[in-house]
């Protein structure tokens, strides 16, 4: 099974479970502050597997919602380098329509910035790639008797893409890479307003040279 099919299936199953469950509220699923660790793999040729840390916050009020995330990976996206890292910052703003007492679905506008860096200490070489993407998609949140679930599917168009190799001026591309994103988080209650959560996410860039990423998250979320 391809990774896109795997994540699509995961989201579909989560939403089907939500539609069939007893009444609850999506507020606990959408008002969260999270910290997580992850394992991320690059599916391109010569792709690398790295670990990372992430922060995420989500607010929900009267149907309107916003999410913000920051993620740092401790290693380059591609193999064959002595060092490097990746940094991601993302925002989503949208509106959720209640489709049942436990499920809300709606559109969102999204922005994401990614910076990928690679270093070869022996050759004195450092390269980086920075991408800005803007677009939107569909977001869903559900509150179940046993867990809270959020999921999304989005397409962000390329706004800018810049590559930089040490010793040379930065190179900006006329056509920036678009970004297809999908993912699901499942939150399990621990004590009081504290949750344990797991997530599966896929980020696929459309242009060659940019990494396609599959990531698994494990973290702690605090409801408020």
C-alpha positions in Angstrom: 0.0 0.0 0.0 1.4 3.4 -1.0 1.9 5.9 1.9 -0.8 8.4 0.5 -3.3 5.5 0.4 -2.3 4.5 4.0 -2.9 8.0 5.4 -6.1 8.5 3.4 -7.4 5.2 4.8 -6.4 6.3 8.4 -8.3 9.5 8.0 -11.3 7.8 6.5 -11.5 5.3 9.4 -11.1 7.9 12.0 -14.0 10.0 10.5 -16.2 7.0 10.1 -15.7 6.1 13.8 -16.5 9.7 14.8 -19.8 9.7 12.8 -21.0 6.5 14.5 -20.2 7.5 18.1 -22.2 8.9 21.0 -22.7 12.6 21.6 -19.9 14.7 22.8 -18.1 18.0 22.0 -15.3 18.9 19.7 -14.0 21.6 22.0 -11.6 19.3 23.8 -10.2 18.1 20.5 -9.5 21.7 19.2 -8.4 23.6 22.3 -5.0 22.0 22.8 -1.3 22.9 23.5 1.0 20.0 22.5 4.6 19.0 22.6 5.8 16.0 20.6 8.7 13.9 19.4 8.7 12.3 16.0 10.4 10.0 13.5 10.4 11.4 9.9 11.5 9.7 6.7 12.2 11.1 3.3 10.8 8.8 0.5 12.9 10.4 -2.3 16.0 8.6 -3.6 18.8 8.9 -1.0 16.2 9.9 1.6 17.2 10.0 5.2 15.4 9.2 8.5 15.6 11.7 11.3 14.2 12.4 14.8 12.7 15.7 15.8 10.7 17.8 18.3 7.5 19.8 17.7 5.2 22.3 19.3 1.6 22.8 18.3 -1.3 24.9 19.5 -5.0 24.9 18.5 -7.9 27.3 19.4 -11.6 26.9 18.6 -14.4 29.3 19.4 -17.9 29.6 17.9 -16.9 27.6 14.8 -13.7 29.5 14.0 -10.4 27.7 14.6 -6.7 28.4 14.3 -3.7 26.1 14.6 0.0 26.9 14.7 3.0 24.5 14.7 6.8 24.5 14.8 9.0 21.5 14.2 12.7 20.9 14.2 14.4 17.8 12.8 17.8 16.8 14.1 19.4 15.8 10.8 19.3 16.4 7.0 16.4 15.3 4.9 18.8 13.5 2.5 21.5 10.9 3.3 25.2 11.4 2.6 25.9 14.5 4.7 27.7 14.9 8.0 25.1 17.2 9.4 22.1 19.4 8.7 18.6 20.0 10.0 15.0 21.0 9.0 12.7 23.6 10.4 9.0 24.0 9.7 6.5 26.7 10.7 2.8 26.4 9.7 -0.5 28.1 10.3 -4.1 27.1 9.6 -7.2 29.3 10.0 -10.7 28.1 9.2 -14.3 27.4 10.2 -15.8 24.1 11.3 -19.5 23.2 10.6 -21.0 20.7 13.0 -22.2 17.7 11.0 -23.2 15.8 14.1 -22.9 16.2 17.9 -19.5 14.7 17.7 -18.1 15.7 14.3 -17.3 19.1 12.8 -15.8 19.6 9.3 -14.9 22.7 7.4 -12.5 24.6 5.1 -9.2 26.3 6.1 -6.6 28.6 4.7 -3.0 27.4 5.3 0.5 28.7 5.2 3.7 26.8 5.7 7.4 27.6 5.6 10.1 24.9 5.3 13.8 25.2 5.5 16.0 22.2 4.7 19.8 22.3 5.4 22.7 19.9 4.6 26.3 20.1 5.6 29.4 18.2 4.6 32.1 19.2 7.1 34.9 17.4 5.2 34.2 19.3 1.9 33.4 22.6 3.7 30.0 22.5 1.9 26.6 23.8 3.2 23.4 23.9 1.2 19.9 25.0 2.1 16.5 25.1 0.5 13.7 27.4 1.7 10.0 27.0 0.5 7.0 29.2 1.2 3.5 27.7 0.5 0.0 29.1 0.7 -3.3 27.4 0.1 -6.1 25.6 1.9 -8.0 22.4 2.4 -10.5 20.6 4.6 -10.2 20.1 8.3 -12.2 17.7 10.6 -12.4 17.3 14.4 -14.2 14.7 16.4 -14.7 13.9 20.1 -15.3 10.2 20.8 -15.9 8.4 24.1 -12.4 6.9 24.0 -10.4 9.5 22.1 -10.4 12.9 20.3 -9.4 13.0 16.6 -8.3 15.7 14.2 -7.6 15.3 10.5 -6.8 17.4 7.5 -6.2 17.3 3.7 -4.8 20.3 2.0 -3.0 21.6 -1.1 -0.7 24.6 -0.7 0.6 26.4 -3.8 4.2 27.4 -4.1 4.8 31.1 -3.3 8.7 31.1 -3.4 11.5 28.6 -3.4 15.2 29.6 -2.8 18.3 27.3 -2.8 21.6 28.5 -1.4 25.0 26.8 -1.7 27.9 28.2 0.4 30.1 30.4 -1.7 27.4 31.2 -4.3 24.6 33.7 -4.4 21.1 32.3 -3.5 19.1 31.0 -6.5 15.3 31.7 -6.6 13.1 29.6 -8.8 10.4 31.0 -11.1 8.2 28.0 -10.3 8.1 27.1 -6.6 7.1 23.6 -5.5 3.5 23.0 -4.5 2.7 21.0 -1.4 0.1 18.2 -0.8 -0.5 17.6 2.9 -2.6 15.1 4.8 -2.6 13.8 8.4 -4.5 12.6 11.4 -3.9 13.0 15.2 -5.6 10.8 17.8 -5.7 12.1 21.4 -6.2 9.6 24.3 -7.2 11.0 27.7 -4.7 10.4 30.5 -5.6 12.4 33.6 -7.6 15.6 34.1 -7.0 17.7 31.0 -3.9 15.9 29.9 -3.8 13.7 26.7 -1.4 11.3 25.1 -1.5 11.5 21.3 -0.2 9.8 18.2 -0.2 11.2 14.7 0.6 10.2 11.1 1.4 12.9 8.5 2.5 13.1 4.9 4.0 16.1 3.1 4.6 15.7 -0.6 6.3 18.5 -2.6 5.5 18.5 -6.4 8.9 19.7 -7.8 12.0 17.5 -7.9 14.7 18.3 -5.4 12.3 18.9 -2.5 11.8 16.1 -0.1 8.6 14.0 0.3 8.1 13.4 4.0 6.3 10.7 6.0 6.2 11.4 9.8 5.0 9.7 12.9 4.4 11.8 16.1 4.1 10.9 19.7 3.3 13.6 22.3 1.5 15.1 25.2 -1.4 17.5 24.8 -3.0 19.8 27.4 -6.6 20.8 27.0 -7.8 24.2 28.0 
